[in-house]
Amino acid sequence: MAYDEELAARLRDLLVDEPSVAGHEVSEKKMFGGLAFLVGGNMAVAASGQGGLMVRIDPDEGEQLIATTAAYPMEMRGRAMTGWLRVDLDEVAADDALATWVRRGASYAASLPAK
């Protein structure tokens, strides 16, 4: 499955105006069958090649976000990836819902040392 180009365009549009990325380079990179958006060289969010959204988060917030949102752990090769969540496309159909996840991922990526 290829990544959702409409979702990628929505991510791109949101990142252009995201205050947390001010002063950081925002770039795109095809990886893992999806399109990742990097802030300061750190992956922030991605339109997943498996469908939906991948979001980088503070690992300390993972359990709380899983318990209180529709997000679930991201798995790669059968292993949960700490600091990454998946959100199904229908959960980010509304622009404000997607913006919340983009802000979360971009803010965390921007807080990391630039690569």
PyMOL commands that set and color helices and strands:
alter all, ss='L'
color gray80, all
select helices_A, chain A and resi 5-17+19-21+59-68+89-92+95-111
alter helices_A, ss='H'
color red, helices_A
select strands_A, chain A and resi 26-31+34-39+42-47+53-56+72-76+79-87
alter strands_A, ss='S'
color yellow, strands_A
deselect
rebuild
show_as cartoon
